[in-house]
């Protein structure tokens, strides 16, 4: 699995670099394209396709355990409600109009420490799985509750003793055979047992997500339906407030000089266009050595670093050397893939955030603002 993870990470890094053009260029083009233009709709469709392709890469990384998750205290009910109001859920209802989705949410559940992106994707995968299993008219029920796992339950559950929040997704489809239940969390197995949509990684993503959250997923199934239960350990940390999505105007800078370090020419061009659109002054270099020389010539308010570069110093080595030359230099990491230990080490040294490619204008703009004020 470690070898698969390394291979997947390298492939994902290259694919995310390629996808950056599909994700970011349409957004930049639309900034100056009249809505009545004959190419407006095709550009919007390209813009929609990019993130979907990036999700496939993210699934690959999740299954290979090759992506660093951003964990924050969250309320699972909020994730469920946000998903049910999302475009992804609206699309599901369009394809499965006769499947009803009900909720039974415990309003007093405590926070859990989790990745909003990965838990949302796991919930979406389970609801989609249930709708496709029903294949007609039926009901899916999403529930939350809290439960204490005692010593008596430990051996059977594989969990540590303590309190858990349980997210359950139940469907009244035909069920999963005992033979298939043993394999359903294997990559691509779901595509073998049914003509399912997606990549075939849906349930594998759920299993790996729960592993990374120090929880478990279990499934019970009969001819009356299936129920998937996700067990999340309760955290003692308090919930953090969620900021509203920033507008482009609110993300504009004040001509601050930003040094971008990336060995990919396309990435540098994308960064230049994006930073210029946000009223920053970009300076572009393709290596760690060139970054050091640029900073000797003129300081920068912020450095944006790729983690994996083909030759010379890596992103982490570059940042370590920059700090020796310019103590306290503000920086953030932008990469298609990086081993979490490198990302974590860079953040320990002072890098403010990790932005995964391909990124949108809003994602990068918000990260830059955060880095500049820290």
C-alpha positions as CSV (number, residue, x, y, z in Angstrom):
1,X,0.0,0.0,0.0
2,X,2.9,2.4,0.7
3,X,4.2,1.8,-2.8
4,X,0.8,2.4,-4.3
5,X,0.5,5.6,-2.2
6,X,3.9,6.9,-3.6
7,X,2.9,6.0,-7.1
8,X,-0.5,7.6,-6.8
9,X,1.0,10.7,-5.3
10,X,3.4,11.2,-8.2
11,X,0.6,10.6,-10.7
12,X,-1.7,13.0,-8.9
13,X,0.9,15.7,-8.7
14,X,1.3,15.6,-12.5
15,X,-2.5,15.4,-13.1
16,X,-3.3,18.3,-10.8
17,X,-0.7,20.4,-12.5
18,X,-2.4,19.7,-15.8
19,X,-5.8,20.2,-14.4
20,X,-4.8,23.6,-13.0
21,X,-5.2,25.1,-16.5
22,X,-8.7,23.6,-16.9
23,X,-9.8,24.9,-13.4
24,X,-8.2,28.3,-13.3
25,X,-8.1,29.6,-16.9
26,X,-11.9,29.5,-17.4
27,X,-12.4,31.5,-14.2
28,X,-9.9,34.1,-15.4
29,X,-11.5,34.2,-18.8
30,X,-15.0,34.7,-17.4
31,X,-13.9,37.7,-15.4
32,X,-13.7,39.7,-18.7
33,X,-16.2,37.8,-20.9
34,X,-19.7,39.3,-21.4
35,X,-22.5,36.9,-20.3
36,X,-24.1,37.2,-23.8
37,X,-20.9,36.0,-25.6
38,X,-21.3,33.0,-27.8
39,X,-18.5,31.2,-26.0
40,X,-19.7,32.0,-22.4
41,X,-21.6,28.8,-21.9
42,X,-18.9,26.5,-23.3
43,X,-16.3,28.2,-21.0
44,X,-18.7,27.7,-18.0
45,X,-19.0,24.0,-18.9
46,X,-15.2,23.7,-19.0
47,X,-15.0,25.4,-15.7
48,X,-17.5,22.9,-14.2
49,X,-15.6,19.9,-15.7
50,X,-12.2,20.8,-14.1
51,X,-13.2,20.4,-10.5
52,X,-15.0,17.1,-11.3
53,X,-11.8,15.8,-12.8
54,X,-9.9,17.1,-9.8
55,X,-12.2,15.1,-7.5
56,X,-11.3,11.9,-9.3
57,X,-7.6,12.6,-8.5
58,X,-8.6,13.5,-4.9
59,X,-10.4,10.1,-4.6
60,X,-7.2,8.4,-5.9
61,X,-5.1,10.1,-3.3
62,X,-7.6,9.4,-0.5
63,X,-7.6,5.7,-1.3
64,X,-3.8,5.6,-1.6
65,X,-3.6,7.6,1.8
66,X,-1.5,10.2,-0.1
67,X,-3.3,13.4,0.8
68,X,-2.9,15.6,3.9
69,X,-6.3,16.3,5.4
70,X,-7.2,19.6,7.1
71,X,-8.8,18.7,10.4
72,X,-11.1,21.1,12.2
73,X,-13.8,20.8,14.9
74,X,-17.0,20.3,13.0
75,X,-20.7,19.4,13.6
76,X,-21.8,16.5,11.4
77,X,-25.3,17.9,11.2
78,X,-24.0,21.1,9.5
79,X,-22.2,18.9,6.9
80,X,-25.4,17.0,6.2
81,X,-27.5,20.1,5.9
82,X,-24.9,21.8,3.6
83,X,-24.8,18.7,1.4
84,X,-28.6,18.6,1.1
85,X,-28.5,22.2,-0.1
86,X,-25.6,21.6,-2.6
87,X,-25.6,21.4,-6.4
88,X,-24.3,17.8,-6.1
89,X,-27.4,16.8,-4.2
90,X,-29.7,18.6,-6.7
91,X,-28.0,16.7,-9.5
92,X,-28.6,13.4,-7.6
93,X,-32.3,14.3,-7.3
94,X,-32.5,15.0,-11.0
95,X,-31.2,11.5,-11.8
96,X,-33.2,9.8,-9.0
97,X,-36.5,11.8,-8.7
98,X,-38.4,9.0,-7.0
99,X,-35.9,8.5,-4.2
100,X,-36.9,10.4,-1.0
101,X,-34.1,11.5,1.4
102,X,-35.2,11.9,5.0
103,X,-33.1,13.0,8.0
104,X,-33.3,12.2,11.7
105,X,-30.6,14.4,13.3
106,X,-29.7,14.5,17.0
107,X,-29.4,18.3,17.6
108,X,-27.3,17.7,20.7
109,X,-24.3,15.9,19.1
110,X,-20.9,17.2,20.2
111,X,-18.2,18.3,17.7
112,X,-15.8,15.8,16.0
113,X,-12.4,16.6,14.6
114,X,-12.6,16.1,10.9
115,X,-12.0,17.1,7.3
116,X,-15.1,18.8,5.9
117,X,-14.1,18.0,2.3
118,X,-13.6,14.2,3.0
119,X,-16.6,13.7,5.2
120,X,-18.9,15.5,2.7
121,X,-17.5,13.3,-0.1
122,X,-18.1,10.2,2.0
123,X,-21.7,11.3,2.8
124,X,-22.3,12.0,-0.9
125,X,-20.9,8.7,-1.9
126,X,-23.1,6.8,0.5
127,X,-26.3,8.6,-0.5
128,X,-25.4,8.1,-4.2
129,X,-24.7,4.4,-3.5
130,X,-28.1,4.1,-1.8
131,X,-30.0,5.8,-4.6
132,X,-28.4,3.6,-7.2
133,X,-29.1,0.5,-5.1
134,X,-32.8,1.5,-4.9
135,X,-32.9,2.0,-8.7
136,X,-36.5,3.4,-8.6
137,X,-38.8,4.5,-5.8
138,X,-37.5,4.3,-2.3
139,X,-36.3,6.1,0.8
140,X,-32.8,7.0,2.1
141,X,-32.5,8.1,5.7
142,X,-29.6,10.0,7.1
143,X,-29.2,9.9,10.9
144,X,-26.9,11.2,13.6
145,X,-26.6,10.2,17.2
146,X,-24.0,10.0,20.0
147,X,-22.9,6.7,21.7
148,X,-20.4,5.7,24.3
149,X,-18.3,2.7,23.4
150,X,-17.6,0.6,26.5
151,X,-14.8,-1.9,27.2
152,X,-17.3,-4.7,26.5
153,X,-17.8,-3.4,22.9
154,X,-14.1,-2.7,22.1
155,X,-13.1,-6.1,20.7
156,X,-16.1,-6.4,18.4
157,X,-16.0,-2.7,17.2
158,X,-12.3,-2.1,16.7
159,X,-12.7,1.3,18.4
160,X,-11.1,2.8,21.4
161,X,-13.2,3.4,24.5
162,X,-14.9,6.7,24.6
163,X,-17.7,8.8,23.1
164,X,-18.5,8.8,19.3
165,X,-20.9,10.6,17.0
166,X,-22.4,8.1,14.5
167,X,-23.5,9.2,11.0
168,X,-25.8,6.6,9.5
169,X,-27.1,6.3,5.9
170,X,-29.9,3.7,5.4
171,X,-31.6,2.7,2.2
172,X,-34.5,0.3,1.5
173,X,-32.9,-1.2,-1.6
174,X,-32.4,-4.9,-2.3
175,X,-29.4,-5.2,0.0
176,X,-25.9,-6.5,-0.5
177,X,-25.1,-10.2,-0.5
178,X,-22.9,-11.6,2.3
179,X,-20.3,-12.5,-0.3
180,X,-20.1,-9.0,-1.7
181,X,-20.1,-7.3,1.8
182,X,-16.7,-8.7,2.4
183,X,-15.3,-6.8,-0.7
184,X,-17.4,-3.6,-1.0
185,X,-14.7,-1.3,0.4
186,X,-12.2,-2.5,-2.2
187,X,-11.4,-0.1,-5.0
188,X,-13.5,-0.6,-8.1
189,X,-15.5,-3.6,-6.5
190,X,-18.8,-1.7,-6.6
191,X,-18.5,-1.4,-10.3
192,X,-18.3,-5.2,-10.6
193,X,-21.5,-5.9,-8.7
194,X,-23.7,-3.2,-10.3
195,X,-23.7,-0.8,-13.2
196,X,-22.7,2.1,-10.9
197,X,-21.7,5.6,-11.8
198,X,-18.6,7.3,-10.8
199,X,-15.0,6.0,-10.6
200,X,-15.6,2.8,-8.6
201,X,-13.7,4.4,-5.7
202,X,-16.7,5.7,-3.7
203,X,-16.9,3.2,-0.9
204,X,-13.1,2.8,-0.8
205,X,-13.0,6.6,-0.2
206,X,-15.4,6.2,2.7
207,X,-13.3,3.4,4.3
208,X,-10.0,5.3,4.0
209,X,-11.6,8.6,5.2
210,X,-12.7,6.8,8.4
211,X,-9.3,5.3,8.9
212,X,-7.8,8.8,8.7
213,X,-10.4,10.1,11.2
214,X,-9.5,7.3,13.7
215,X,-13.0,5.9,13.3
216,X,-14.6,3.0,11.5
217,X,-17.4,2.3,9.0
218,X,-19.6,-0.8,9.3
219,X,-22.4,-2.1,7.2
220,X,-25.4,-4.2,7.9
221,X,-27.5,-5.4,4.9
222,X,-30.5,-7.7,4.2
223,X,-33.1,-8.0,1.5
224,X,-34.8,-5.0,3.1
225,X,-31.9,-2.6,2.6
226,X,-28.5,-1.6,3.8
227,X,-27.3,0.7,6.6
228,X,-23.8,2.2,6.7
229,X,-22.6,3.6,10.1
230,X,-19.7,5.9,10.4
231,X,-18.2,6.3,13.9
232,X,-16.3,9.5,14.6
233,X,-14.5,10.1,17.9
234,X,-15.8,13.1,19.9
235,X,-13.3,16.0,20.3
236,X,-12.9,18.3,23.2
237,X,-12.2,21.2,20.9
238,X,-14.8,23.9,20.3
239,X,-16.4,24.6,16.9
240,X,-14.9,27.3,14.8
241,X,-17.0,29.9,13.0
242,X,-17.3,29.4,9.2
243,X,-16.6,32.5,7.1
244,X,-18.8,33.5,4.3
245,X,-17.5,32.9,0.8
246,X,-15.4,36.0,-0.2
247,X,-16.1,38.1,-3.3
248,X,-13.5,38.9,-5.8
249,X,-13.5,42.5,-4.8
250,X,-12.9,41.6,-1.2
251,X,-9.9,39.5,-2.1
252,X,-8.0,42.2,-4.0
253,X,-4.6,43.1,-2.7
254,X,-2.6,46.4,-2.5
255,X,0.2,45.6,-5.0
256,X,2.1,43.5,-2.5
257,X,5.1,41.7,-4.1
258,X,4.5,37.9,-4.2
259,X,7.2,35.5,-5.2
260,X,6.0,32.3,-6.8
261,X,8.3,29.2,-6.9
262,X,7.3,26.4,-9.2
263,X,9.2,24.3,-11.7
264,X,6.2,24.0,-14.1
265,X,5.9,26.8,-16.7
266,X,2.1,26.5,-16.9
267,X,1.8,26.9,-13.2
268,X,3.8,30.1,-13.2
269,X,1.7,31.5,-16.0
270,X,-1.5,30.7,-14.1
271,X,-0.1,32.2,-10.9
272,X,0.9,35.4,-12.8
273,X,-2.6,35.8,-14.3
274,X,-4.3,35.1,-11.1
275,X,-2.2,37.3,-8.9
276,X,-2.4,40.2,-11.4
277,X,-6.2,39.8,-11.4
278,X,-6.2,40.1,-7.6
279,X,-4.0,43.3,-7.8
280,X,-0.8,41.7,-6.5
281,X,2.7,42.1,-8.1
282,X,3.9,38.6,-9.0
283,X,7.5,37.6,-9.3
284,X,8.0,34.2,-10.9
285,X,10.9,31.8,-10.5
286,X,11.3,28.1,-11.5
287,X,13.6,26.8,-8.7
288,X,14.6,27.2,-5.1
289,X,18.0,28.6,-6.1
290,X,16.3,31.3,-8.2
291,X,14.0,32.1,-5.3
292,X,16.9,32.8,-3.0
293,X,18.5,35.0,-5.7
294,X,15.3,36.9,-6.2
295,X,14.9,37.6,-2.5
296,X,18.4,38.9,-2.3
297,X,17.6,41.4,-5.0
298,X,14.3,42.5,-3.6
299,X,12.2,41.3,-0.6
300,X,8.7,39.9,-1.1
301,X,5.7,40.2,1.2
302,X,4.8,36.5,0.6
303,X,6.4,33.4,-1.0
304,X,4.1,30.8,-2.7
305,X,6.0,27.5,-2.8
306,X,5.5,24.3,-4.7
307,X,6.5,21.2,-2.6
308,X,7.8,18.9,-5.4
309,X,10.2,20.3,-7.9
310,X,12.1,18.3,-10.5
311,X,15.7,19.3,-9.9
312,X,17.5,21.2,-7.2
313,X,15.9,21.9,-3.8
314,X,12.5,20.7,-2.8
315,X,9.9,23.2,-1.6
316,X,10.6,22.3,2.0
317,X,14.4,22.7,1.5
318,X,13.8,26.0,-0.3
319,X,11.7,27.4,2.6
320,X,14.2,26.2,5.2
321,X,17.0,28.0,3.3
322,X,14.8,31.2,2.8
323,X,14.3,31.4,6.5
324,X,18.0,31.3,7.1
325,X,18.4,34.2,4.6
326,X,15.1,36.1,5.5
327,X,14.0,35.2,9.0
328,X,10.2,35.4,9.5
329,X,9.5,35.3,5.7
330,X,5.8,34.7,5.2
331,X,4.9,31.8,2.9
332,X,2.2,29.3,1.9
333,X,2.4,26.0,0.2
334,X,0.7,25.2,-3.2
335,X,1.2,21.8,-4.6
336,X,-0.6,19.1,-6.6
337,X,0.7,16.5,-4.0
338,X,3.0,16.5,-1.1
339,X,3.7,14.0,1.6
340,X,2.0,15.3,4.7
341,X,5.2,15.2,6.7
342,X,6.7,17.9,4.4
343,X,3.6,20.0,4.5
344,X,3.4,19.7,8.3
345,X,7.1,20.5,8.7
346,X,6.8,23.6,6.5
347,X,3.8,24.8,8.6
348,X,5.7,24.2,11.8
349,X,8.5,26.5,10.4
350,X,5.9,29.2,9.7
351,X,4.1,28.6,6.4
352,X,0.5,29.7,7.0
353,X,-1.5,27.3,4.8
354,X,-1.4,24.4,2.3
355,X,-3.4,25.1,-0.9
356,X,-3.9,22.0,-3.1
357,X,-3.7,22.4,-6.9
358,X,-5.8,22.9,-8.9
359,X,-7.0,25.9,-6.9
360,X,-9.6,28.5,-7.7
361,X,-9.2,32.3,-7.5
362,X,-11.2,32.3,-4.3
363,X,-9.2,29.6,-2.6
364,X,-5.8,31.1,-3.4
365,X,-7.0,34.7,-2.8
366,X,-8.3,33.7,0.7
367,X,-5.1,31.9,1.5
368,X,-3.0,34.9,0.5
369,X,-5.0,37.2,2.6
370,X,-4.7,34.9,5.6
371,X,-0.9,34.6,5.1
372,X,-0.4,38.4,4.8
373,X,-2.2,39.2,8.1
374,X,-0.6,36.5,10.2
